[in-house]
Amino acid sequence: MGKEIKPPYVKLLDERGGLKIWIVDGEYIRGHIEEEFTNFAQHNQFPFIPENELWIDRATNIGDQKFYIDNMLTMHRLTAKGVKYGPALAAAELEERRERRRSADFKRETGNGQKLPEGKDVHLKLWRKLEGGPDVWIVDGRLVRSVFDIEFTEGGHDRVYKFVPAGEVWIDNDLEEEERPYVLLHELHERGLMGKGWSYDRAHAASSRLEFHCRRHPEALYDALAKEGWVDKPERVPGHRGSAK
């Protein structure tokens, strides 16, 4: 028999018009239920989420929570009226962008919307310079979403995002340290495949399978990272706890 799947609830954040907004354990969801769950989601994205619930990852920057709630409420309102998923998603993302452009950090970093910052302006800490490979930076994920792309989540690299400087992989500072090696593995593997000419969709799918396998089998993480250029001994991989939750 497989492992029991536990409810991922952490705390009830709010209730809006009959909808319960839950803070959930995103790391557990990604490791045991659905690797593609990111910062937030609802039923029309993942059927395992109850219809009257909106989920936000507990690792989310508190400043991002309002944006995510507005996004999901817009999506829920439109789909309840019969609007198809695609147009509803576009409207929800437009609402989120509008909210972010009203925020203080967007106005500060863009000169009140007159310019975009450079990619290096969102750097927080250099995590690792990989020999013969990219530099891995921990970045301000909230700022990336506000000034560059609201869909940035967990990580990214220069072969997907034009705003990421050449030769860099970014890891969102929202991620808990325990998850960072898994996301790094995904980004390095995906970047390598795209460097061989693979399309993003194909490379992403392959990297997601590898990431989910390692989340389920953490003992495989170190060898997988080593193939992507991480050469440290296992006990020195930052944040890895050595066992699944």
Secondary structure, DSSP 8 states (H G I E B T S, - for coil): --------EEEEEEEETTEEEEEE-HHHHHHHT-TT--SEEETTT-TTS-TTEEEEETTS-HHHHHHHHHHHHHHHHHHHTT--HHHHHHHHHHHHHHHHHTSHHHHHHHTTTT----GGGGEEEEEEE-TTS-EEEEE-HHHHHHHT-TT--SEEETTT-TTS-TTEEEEETTS-GGGHHHHHHHHHHHHHHHHTT--HHHHHHHHHHHHHHHHH-GGGHHHHHHHTT--S-GGGSTT--SS--
